[in-house]
Amino acid sequence: LLEHTIKPMMEAEGVKMLASYTGITGPRNTIIDIWEMDDMEHFRAAYGRSLGKLPPDNDLRAKLDKWVESEILTFMDRRF
């Protein structure tokens, strides 16, 4: 889902994936994705536009809710 749907969808809106990591220790199935974007509004607008471009039968949120047990979104500013 990430590689074939979310990543291309967001990158088409100018949100670049810098890295994706999977944990080998700690909580199982932990994935950390690092995205680069202009600011929070860029993320909101890109996500909204991306969802609007999906075919009506592609309910991305329902898929995520089915496959993702827990999600933590953290937004950071680059300092240097």
C-alpha positions in Angstrom: 0.0 0.0 0.0 2.8 2.4 0.9 5.0 1.6 -2.0 2.4 1.3 -4.8 -0.3 3.8 -3.7 0.7 6.3 -1.0 4.2 7.1 -2.0 3.5 7.8 -5.7 0.3 9.6 -4.7 2.0 12.0 -2.3 5.1 12.5 -4.5 2.9 13.6 -7.4 1.8 16.4 -5.0 5.4 17.4 -4.2 5.7 15.5 -0.9 9.0 13.6 -1.1 9.7 10.4 0.8 13.2 10.6 2.1 13.3 7.2 3.8 11.2 4.3 5.1 12.5 2.0 7.9 11.2 -1.1 9.5 12.1 -2.0 13.0 14.0 -5.1 13.9 13.6 -4.6 17.7 10.8 -3.1 19.7 7.1 -3.3 18.8 6.6 -5.7 15.9 5.8 -4.4 12.5 7.0 -0.9 13.3 7.5 1.3 10.2 8.9 4.8 10.3 8.5 6.9 7.1 10.3 10.2 6.7 8.7 12.6 4.3 9.8 16.1 3.3 7.2 18.8 2.6 7.0 22.6 2.8 4.8 22.9 5.9 1.7 21.4 7.5 -0.6 23.1 5.0 1.4 21.5 2.1 0.7 18.1 3.7 -3.0 18.7 4.3 -3.5 20.0 0.7 -1.5 17.3 -0.9 -3.3 14.5 1.1 -6.7 16.0 0.3 -5.9 16.4 -3.4 -4.5 12.9 -3.6 -7.5 11.2 -2.0 -9.7 13.1 -4.4 -7.9 11.6 -7.4 -8.4 8.0 -6.2 -11.1 6.0 -8.0 -14.4 5.7 -6.0 -13.8 2.0 -5.3 -10.4 2.7 -3.8 -11.1 3.4 -0.1 -7.6 4.1 1.1 -8.7 5.0 4.6 -10.6 1.8 5.0 -7.5 -0.2 3.9 -5.3 1.7 6.3 -7.7 1.1 9.1 -7.8 -2.6 8.3 -4.0 -3.1 8.1 -2.6 -0.5 10.5 -3.0 -1.4 14.1 -1.6 1.9 15.4 -0.4 5.1 13.7 1.6 8.0 15.2 2.1 11.0 13.0 4.9 13.3 14.0 5.6 16.6 12.2 9.0 18.2 12.6 10.9 21.2 11.4 14.4 20.9 10.0 16.9 22.9 12.1 20.0 22.5 9.8 
